[in-house]
Amino acid sequence: MSTHEVPGHRKPRRRLALIGVAAGVIALVGIAAFVLPAGANGWFSSSSSPAGEAAAAGASASVAPAVAASAPGPAARSAKATSAAPKTAGACARPVGAAPVSRVTQVGVGSTVKGYGGESDTDPLPMAIAATPGGGSWLAWLGTDGKVHLGRLGCDDKLTGTLTSFTGIDLQDVQADATGGVLLLTHKGDCHTGPLCGGESSPCNKMVMIRFDNAGKEVWERQVTNLTDARGGYDDGARFVWWYQHHGRLASDGSNYAAYFGVAITVKNGSCVDIHEGDRMQVVSKSGALVSGHGSFEVGCSHAWTSRIVWDPRAKKFVMVCATDNNCRIAQPNPYRTVAAGTCDGTLFGGDLVPAKSSGYWTAWSQGGKVRLAHFSGSSAANKNITTSAASQHPHLVSYGSGRMLLAWQSGSSMRAQLYDSGTGSAIGKQFTIAVKDHNYQAFKSYADGSVAYPAAGSSGSSIKIARVMPS
């Protein structure tokens, strides 16, 4: 985005807009095994769960089965006890219900968490969550102390171990793997002199990945913008973080991590520079080195907002979509390929991106407060566009178990959710409530046991609620 106003996206609070529980019902009701779907794709072996997660898993799995009213013999007693035991999934032994239900756990974090603010596309994100291979989580949150804090959650979604923190202006995302994980956040940079051709000066910052180990300690840091001692934000060719929207997401192919995020773009214009806005994708190896290829690019969509990324193990590639005022659409970047056509009325919003059941992808998006699901494959435009019954400007979409996806959106002071078949796009079952406050730009994360989790504002300034939709 340049330093003048651009149509097609809503305005932030302070400046011109640039483009853009019942757990008892789950755990204690005995359900005969034949009532539930067979199989549980992606179950974890206990050998992969860290000690804290495994201990919680053991506690969850120790729920006593229902006792038979009469037992004619040992064999009968054994059969009845086995059939009465509730089905569980994964190393955390989360109970599998007949339908999705949500469990909310409040976590005290011991320091003040950045508030939601106006939830505009230029406001900081308060928190993010990542699934670990053992079924637990890493929880990251932005404090009011100039730091991004990090803590590990056990199977019960409560903090375990020692908290760590990192200097950070903004938090964008967190992802995890067997030996730790990666944070995406911003650090202070330098602008140099420019001068700007117009508009108001603002701090120039860097987007960085920080690798942490299973103790939450830093292993390496890698910048994914391009500021150096010689190149400041106001120098021609700079790709940096300005006051423009710069929300971003992480994805991993199992070895490398990709960051896809909004970026400021500096272009010389005579004796001064203009600052435009777009998005950028960079890939970093597990050792912390920038790597070329893998679908990375300097600038993709421009102007861009709600830049989303997913790794597709079937096609062995990173797939991305953005919302853009370039022909006002949801598009794949670099080069542009239209997914769904929209209009520049200030309400176009891209939700999230998930793999479809067999091939292709689903993305949630909204226009005029109506939530839609679009299915596309390869470089083609969407071959299915479904207008859902959800009324929202900011939908969320996440993979949920095998062959399903969960659409969620704000509904008053809570959220509503609906399951969909990730092959056909058909709704499954009834809508249900997730009793936490929505945030426009925060993300649900999926777990291999079939559950999903979402971090939300707690009941105090030093707490966070973890909403988990249990497996079904």
C-alpha positions as CSV (number, residue, x, y, z in Angstrom):
1,M,0.0,0.0,0.0
2,S,1.3,3.5,-0.7
3,T,1.1,6.3,1.8
4,H,-2.3,7.4,0.4
5,E,-5.6,5.8,1.2
6,V,-6.5,2.7,-0.8
7,P,-10.2,1.7,-1.4
8,G,-11.5,-1.8,-0.9
9,H,-10.7,-2.3,2.8
10,R,-12.1,-1.0,6.1
11,K,-10.4,1.7,8.1
12,P,-8.5,0.9,11.3
13,R,-9.2,2.9,14.5
14,R,-6.3,5.3,14.4
15,R,-5.3,5.8,10.8
16,L,-6.4,5.5,7.2
17,A,-7.0,1.8,6.4
18,L,-4.8,0.2,4.1
19,I,-6.1,-2.9,2.7
20,G,-6.2,-4.1,3.9
21,V,-19.3,-27.7,29.6
22,A,-20.0,-30.0,29.7
23,A,-17.0,-32.2,30.1
24,G,-18.9,-34.6,32.1
25,V,-21.2,-35.4,29.2
26,I,-18.1,-36.3,27.1
27,A,-16.0,-38.1,29.7
28,L,-18.4,-39.9,31.9
29,V,-21.2,-41.2,29.7
30,G,-20.4,-44.8,28.7
31,I,-20.8,-45.3,25.0
32,A,-20.7,-48.7,23.4
33,A,-17.8,-49.0,20.9
34,F,-20.1,-49.9,18.1
35,V,-22.0,-46.7,18.3
36,L,-18.9,-44.6,17.4
37,P,-17.1,-44.4,14.1
38,A,-14.5,-47.0,13.7
39,G,-10.8,-45.9,13.5
40,A,-9.1,-42.8,14.7
41,N,-6.7,-41.4,12.1
42,G,-3.6,-39.7,13.5
43,W,-3.6,-41.1,17.0
44,F,-0.4,-40.6,18.8
45,S,1.7,-43.3,20.4
46,S,2.5,-42.7,24.0
47,S,6.2,-42.8,23.2
48,S,5.9,-39.4,21.5
49,S,4.3,-37.6,24.5
50,P,6.4,-35.5,26.8
51,A,6.4,-36.4,30.5
52,G,3.9,-33.7,31.5
53,E,1.5,-34.6,28.7
54,A,1.8,-38.3,29.3
55,A,1.0,-37.9,33.0
56,A,-2.1,-36.0,32.2
57,A,-3.0,-38.6,29.6
58,G,-2.7,-41.3,32.1
59,A,-5.0,-39.4,34.5
60,S,-7.6,-38.9,31.8
61,A,-7.5,-42.6,30.7
62,S,-8.1,-43.8,34.3
63,V,-11.8,-42.9,34.3
64,A,-13.6,-46.0,35.6
65,P,-16.0,-47.7,33.2
66,A,-19.6,-48.2,34.1
67,V,-20.2,-51.2,36.4
68,A,-22.6,-53.9,35.2
69,A,-25.7,-54.6,37.4
70,S,-25.1,-58.3,37.3
71,A,-22.1,-60.4,36.3
72,P,-22.6,-64.1,35.7
73,G,-18.9,-64.8,35.3
74,P,-15.4,-63.3,34.9
75,A,-15.6,-63.4,31.1
76,A,-19.0,-61.6,31.1
77,R,-17.8,-59.1,33.6
78,S,-14.7,-58.3,31.4
79,A,-16.8,-58.0,28.2
80,K,-19.3,-55.7,29.8
81,A,-16.6,-53.5,31.3
82,T,-14.8,-53.3,28.0
83,S,-18.0,-52.3,26.1
84,A,-18.9,-49.7,28.7
85,A,-15.5,-47.9,28.6
86,P,-15.7,-44.5,26.8
87,K,-13.7,-44.3,23.6
88,T,-10.6,-42.0,23.8
89,A,-8.1,-40.7,21.2
90,G,-4.4,-40.0,21.3
91,A,-1.8,-39.9,24.0
92,C,-3.9,-37.5,25.9
93,A,-6.8,-40.0,25.9
94,R,-9.3,-37.2,25.1
95,P,-12.8,-38.7,25.1
96,V,-14.5,-39.1,21.7
97,G,-18.1,-38.0,21.8
98,A,-21.0,-38.7,19.5
99,A,-21.1,-35.0,18.5
100,P,-18.6,-32.2,19.0
101,V,-18.7,-30.4,22.3
102,S,-16.4,-27.6,23.6
103,R,-14.5,-27.5,26.9
104,V,-13.2,-24.2,28.2
105,T,-10.2,-24.1,30.6
106,Q,-9.0,-20.8,32.2
107,V,-5.3,-20.4,32.5
108,G,-3.7,-17.9,34.8
109,V,-0.4,-16.7,33.2
110,G,0.9,-14.5,36.1
111,S,1.3,-11.3,34.0
112,T,-0.9,-8.9,32.1
113,V,-1.9,-10.0,28.6
114,K,-2.3,-7.5,25.8
115,G,-6.0,-6.8,25.4
116,Y,-8.1,-7.2,22.2
117,G,-8.3,-3.5,21.5
118,G,-10.3,-2.6,18.4
119,E,-9.3,-5.9,16.6
120,S,-8.4,-3.9,13.5
121,D,-5.9,-5.3,11.0
122,T,-3.2,-3.0,12.4
123,D,-3.8,-3.9,16.1
124,P,-1.5,-6.4,17.7
125,L,-2.6,-10.0,18.2
126,P,-2.8,-11.0,21.9
127,M,-2.2,-14.7,21.7
128,A,-1.6,-17.9,19.7
129,I,-1.5,-21.6,20.3
130,A,0.2,-24.6,18.7
131,A,-0.4,-28.4,18.9
132,T,2.5,-30.6,20.1
133,P,3.1,-34.1,18.8
134,G,2.3,-35.4,22.3
135,G,-1.2,-33.9,22.3
136,G,-0.4,-30.9,24.5
137,S,0.2,-27.3,23.4
138,W,2.5,-24.3,23.3
139,L,0.7,-21.1,24.3
140,A,2.2,-17.7,23.3
141,W,0.9,-14.4,24.4
142,L,1.8,-10.7,24.0
143,G,2.4,-9.0,27.3
144,T,2.2,-5.3,28.2
145,D,5.9,-5.4,29.1
146,G,7.4,-5.5,25.6
147,K,7.7,-9.3,25.6
148,V,6.1,-12.3,24.0
149,H,5.6,-15.0,26.6
150,L,5.6,-18.7,26.0
151,G,4.3,-21.6,28.1
152,R,3.6,-25.3,27.7
153,L,0.1,-26.7,28.3
154,G,-0.5,-30.3,29.3
155,C,-3.3,-32.6,28.2
156,D,-5.6,-30.7,30.6
157,D,-4.9,-27.4,28.8
158,K,-3.2,-26.1,32.0
159,L,0.3,-24.6,32.3
160,T,3.1,-27.0,33.1
161,G,6.8,-26.3,33.5
162,T,8.6,-22.9,33.5
163,L,7.5,-19.9,31.4
164,T,9.9,-18.2,29.1
165,S,9.8,-14.9,27.3
166,F,11.3,-13.1,24.3
167,T,11.6,-9.4,23.3
168,G,8.8,-8.7,20.9
169,I,6.7,-5.8,19.6
170,D,4.0,-8.0,18.0
171,L,3.1,-11.7,18.1
172,Q,1.9,-13.3,14.9
173,D,1.9,-17.1,15.3
174,V,3.4,-20.2,16.9
175,Q,3.9,-23.7,15.6
176,A,5.4,-26.8,17.2
177,D,7.2,-30.0,16.5
178,A,8.8,-32.9,18.4
179,T,11.8,-30.9,19.6
180,G,10.3,-27.5,20.2
181,G,8.8,-25.0,17.9
182,V,8.9,-21.6,16.2
183,L,7.5,-18.2,17.0
184,L,6.7,-15.4,14.5
185,L,7.1,-12.0,16.0
186,T,8.4,-8.5,15.3
187,H,11.6,-6.8,16.5
188,K,12.7,-3.2,16.4
189,G,14.4,-2.0,13.2
190,D,15.7,1.2,11.7
191,C,14.1,3.5,9.1
192,H,17.1,5.6,8.0
193,T,16.2,9.0,6.4
194,G,14.1,8.4,3.3
195,P,12.6,10.9,3.0
196,L,9.0,9.9,2.5
197,C,7.2,11.4,-0.5
198,G,4.2,11.9,1.8
199,G,2.3,10.6,4.8
200,E,3.4,10.2,8.4
201,S,6.6,8.6,9.6
202,S,6.2,5.5,11.8
203,P,8.7,3.0,13.4
204,C,10.3,0.5,11.0
205,N,10.5,-3.0,12.3
206,K,11.6,-6.5,11.4
207,M,9.7,-9.8,11.2
208,V,11.6,-12.7,12.7
209,M,11.3,-16.4,13.4
210,I,12.6,-17.6,16.7
211,R,13.3,-21.3,17.2
212,F,12.8,-22.6,20.7
213,D,13.5,-26.0,22.3
214,N,11.3,-28.2,24.5
215,A,12.3,-26.1,27.5
216,G,11.1,-23.0,25.7
217,K,14.6,-21.6,25.3
218,E,15.8,-19.8,22.2
219,V,17.8,-21.9,19.7
220,W,18.1,-19.4,16.9
221,E,16.6,-16.2,15.4
222,R,16.2,-15.5,11.7
223,Q,14.8,-12.3,10.1
224,V,12.3,-12.9,7.3
225,T,12.1,-9.2,6.2
226,N,15.3,-7.7,4.7
227,L,16.6,-4.8,6.8
228,T,20.3,-4.6,7.4
229,D,22.7,-2.0,8.8
230,A,23.0,-0.6,5.3
231,R,19.3,-0.9,4.4
232,G,16.7,0.8,6.5
233,G,12.9,0.8,6.0
234,Y,13.0,4.1,4.1
235,D,15.7,2.9,1.6
236,D,14.7,1.7,-1.8
237,G,14.1,-2.0,-2.0
238,A,13.3,-2.5,1.7
239,R,10.8,-5.1,2.8
240,F,9.9,-4.4,6.4
241,V,7.2,-4.1,9.0
242,W,5.5,-0.7,9.2
243,W,2.3,0.5,10.7
244,Y,0.5,-1.1,7.8
245,Q,-1.2,-4.5,8.6
246,H,1.4,-7.2,8.9
247,H,-0.4,-10.2,10.4
248,G,1.2,-13.5,9.5
249,R,0.9,-17.2,9.8
250,L,3.4,-20.1,10.0
251,A,3.3,-23.5,8.3
252,S,5.8,-26.4,8.3
253,D,6.6,-29.2,5.9
254,G,8.1,-31.2,8.7
255,S,11.6,-29.9,8.1
256,N,11.3,-26.2,7.1
257,Y,9.1,-23.4,8.4
258,A,7.3,-20.9,6.1
259,A,6.1,-17.5,7.2
260,Y,3.5,-15.7,5.1
261,F,2.8,-12.2,6.3
262,G,1.9,-8.6,5.4
263,V,4.9,-6.4,4.5
264,A,5.8,-2.8,3.7
265,I,7.5,-2.2,0.3
266,T,9.8,0.7,-0.3
267,V,10.0,2.1,-3.8
268,K,12.1,5.1,-4.8
269,N,10.1,7.9,-6.4
270,G,12.5,10.6,-7.6
271,S,14.2,12.2,-4.6
272,C,11.9,10.5,-2.1
273,V,10.3,7.1,-1.4
274,D,6.8,5.7,-1.4
275,I,5.8,2.9,1.0
276,H,3.5,0.3,-0.5
277,E,1.9,-2.8,1.1
278,G,1.7,-6.4,0.1
279,D,2.5,-9.8,1.5
280,R,5.7,-11.9,1.5
281,M,6.5,-15.6,2.0
282,Q,9.9,-16.8,3.3
283,V,11.2,-20.3,4.3
284,V,13.6,-21.1,7.0
285,S,15.3,-24.4,7.7
286,K,15.4,-26.2,11.1
287,S,19.0,-24.9,11.5
288,G,17.8,-21.3,11.0
289,A,19.0,-20.6,7.5
290,L,16.9,-18.9,4.9
291,V,16.3,-21.3,2.0
292,S,15.2,-20.5,-1.6
293,G,12.4,-22.1,-3.5
294,H,9.6,-23.9,-1.7
295,G,7.2,-21.3,-3.2
296,S,8.8,-18.4,-1.4
297,F,8.7,-14.9,-2.9
298,E,9.6,-11.2,-2.2
299,V,6.1,-9.9,-2.7
300,G,2.9,-11.7,-3.6
301,C,-0.4,-10.0,-3.3
302,S,-0.6,-6.2,-3.2
303,H,-2.4,-4.8,-1.5
304,A,-3.0,-7.7,0.8
305,W,-4.6,-8.7,4.0
306,T,-5.5,-12.0,5.8
307,S,-2.6,-13.9,4.2
308,R,-3.1,-17.6,4.9
309,I,-0.8,-20.6,4.4
310,V,-1.0,-24.4,4.7
311,W,1.3,-27.3,3.9
312,D,-0.1,-29.9,1.6
313,P,1.7,-33.3,2.1
314,R,-0.1,-34.8,-0.8
315,A,1.2,-32.2,-3.3
316,K,4.3,-31.6,-1.3
317,K,4.0,-27.8,-1.4
318,F,2.9,-24.8,0.6
319,V,-0.4,-23.3,-0.6
320,M,-1.5,-19.7,0.1
321,V,-4.4,-17.4,-0.3
322,C,-4.8,-13.7,0.4
323,A,-7.6,-11.1,0.3
324,T,-6.6,-8.3,-2.1
325,D,-8.0,-5.2,-3.6
326,N,-6.2,-6.2,-6.9
327,N,-9.5,-6.9,-8.7
328,C,-11.1,-7.3,-5.2
329,R,-10.9,-11.1,-4.7
330,I,-9.6,-14.0,-2.7
331,A,-6.5,-15.1,-4.7
332,Q,-3.5,-17.3,-4.7
333,P,-0.3,-15.2,-4.9
334,N,2.8,-15.2,-7.1
335,P,1.3,-15.2,-9.7
336,Y,-2.2,-14.0,-9.0
337,R,-4.9,-16.7,-9.5
338,T,-8.5,-15.9,-8.6
339,V,-10.1,-18.2,-6.1
340,A,-13.3,-16.3,-5.4
341,A,-14.4,-12.9,-6.8
342,G,-15.5,-10.2,-4.4
343,T,-16.2,-6.5,-4.4
344,C,-14.3,-3.5,-3.0
345,D,-16.9,-2.4,-0.5
346,G,-14.7,-2.6,2.6
347,T,-16.1,-5.9,3.8
348,L,-14.0,-8.5,1.9
349,F,-12.3,-10.8,4.4
350,G,-10.3,-14.0,4.0
351,G,-10.8,-16.6,6.7
352,D,-8.6,-19.7,6.9
353,L,-7.3,-22.3,4.5
354,V,-7.5,-26.1,5.0
355,P,-6.8,-29.2,2.8
356,A,-9.9,-30.8,1.3
357,K,-10.6,-34.5,2.0
358,S,-9.2,-35.9,-1.2
359,S,-7.8,-33.1,-3.3
360,G,-7.8,-29.3,-3.4
361,Y,-8.5,-26.9,-0.6
362,W,-11.2,-25.0,1.2
363,T,-11.0,-21.4,2.3
364,A,-13.6,-19.5,4.3
365,W,-14.2,-15.9,3.4
366,S,-16.9,-13.3,3.9
367,Q,-18.4,-10.4,2.1
368,G,-21.2,-8.1,3.4
369,G,-21.4,-10.2,6.6
370,K,-22.2,-13.4,4.8
371,V,-19.7,-16.3,5.3
372,R,-18.8,-18.5,2.3
373,L,-16.8,-21.6,1.7
374,A,-14.8,-21.9,-1.5
375,H,-13.2,-25.1,-2.8
376,F,-10.4,-24.9,-5.4
377,S,-7.7,-27.0,-6.9
378,G,-4.4,-26.2,-8.6
379,S,-4.4,-22.9,-10.2
380,S,-8.1,-22.9,-11.0
381,A,-10.8,-20.7,-9.6
382,A,-13.2,-22.2,-7.0
383,N,-15.4,-25.0,-8.4
384,K,-17.6,-24.8,-5.4
385,N,-18.9,-21.7,-3.6
386,I,-21.1,-22.3,-0.7
387,T,-23.0,-19.5,1.1
388,T,-23.4,-20.7,4.7
389,S,-26.0,-19.7,7.3
390,A,-23.3,-17.9,9.3
391,A,-23.5,-14.2,9.6
392,S,-20.1,-12.7,10.3
393,Q,-17.4,-10.6,8.9
394,H,-14.5,-12.7,10.3
395,P,-14.9,-16.5,9.9
396,H,-12.4,-19.1,11.1
397,L,-11.9,-22.5,9.5
398,V,-9.8,-25.4,10.8
399,S,-9.4,-29.1,9.9
400,Y,-11.3,-31.3,12.5
401,G,-10.5,-35.0,12.6
402,S,-10.6,-37.1,9.4
403,G,-12.6,-35.7,6.4
404,R,-14.2,-32.8,8.3
405,M,-13.6,-29.1,9.0
406,L,-14.9,-26.7,11.6
407,L,-16.3,-23.3,10.7
408,A,-16.5,-20.8,13.6
409,W,-17.6,-17.2,13.9
410,Q,-18.5,-14.6,16.5
411,S,-22.0,-14.7,18.0
412,G,-22.6,-12.1,20.6
413,S,-20.1,-12.5,23.4
414,S,-19.4,-16.1,22.4
415,M,-18.7,-18.1,19.2
416,R,-20.9,-20.4,17.1
417,A,-19.5,-23.4,15.2
418,Q,-20.6,-25.9,12.5
419,L,-19.0,-29.0,11.2
420,Y,-18.7,-29.5,7.4
421,D,-17.6,-32.4,5.2
422,S,-14.3,-31.5,3.8
423,G,-15.0,-33.4,0.6
424,T,-18.5,-32.2,-0.3
425,G,-18.8,-29.1,1.7
426,S,-22.1,-30.3,3.3
427,A,-23.0,-29.3,6.8
428,I,-22.8,-32.1,9.4
429,G,-25.1,-32.0,12.5
430,K,-26.2,-28.9,14.3
431,Q,-24.5,-25.7,15.2
432,F,-23.1,-25.4,18.7
433,T,-21.7,-22.8,21.0
434,I,-18.1,-22.2,22.0
435,A,-18.3,-20.1,25.1
436,V,-15.3,-17.7,24.6
437,K,-14.9,-14.3,23.1
438,D,-13.9,-14.3,19.4
439,H,-11.0,-12.3,18.0
440,N,-11.1,-11.3,14.3
441,Y,-7.6,-12.5,13.5
442,Q,-6.6,-15.3,15.9
443,A,-6.6,-18.9,14.7
444,F,-7.9,-22.3,15.7
445,K,-5.3,-25.1,15.6
446,S,-6.0,-28.8,14.8
447,Y,-4.6,-31.7,16.8
448,A,-4.0,-35.2,15.5
449,D,-6.4,-36.7,18.1
450,G,-9.2,-35.0,16.2
451,S,-9.7,-32.0,18.6
452,V,-9.1,-28.3,17.9
453,A,-8.1,-25.5,20.2
454,Y,-8.5,-21.7,20.3
455,P,-7.0,-19.2,22.7
456,A,-9.2,-16.4,23.9
457,A,-9.4,-13.6,26.4
458,G,-9.7,-14.7,30.0
459,S,-11.9,-13.4,32.7
460,S,-9.0,-11.2,34.0
461,G,-6.2,-9.3,32.4
462,S,-3.7,-12.0,33.5
463,S,-5.6,-15.1,32.2
464,I,-6.3,-16.8,28.9
465,K,-9.2,-19.2,28.1
466,I,-8.4,-22.3,26.0
467,A,-11.5,-23.4,24.1
468,R,-11.1,-27.0,23.0
469,V,-13.6,-28.7,20.7
470,M,-13.2,-32.4,21.7
471,P,-13.0,-35.2,19.2
472,S,-16.1,-36.8,17.8
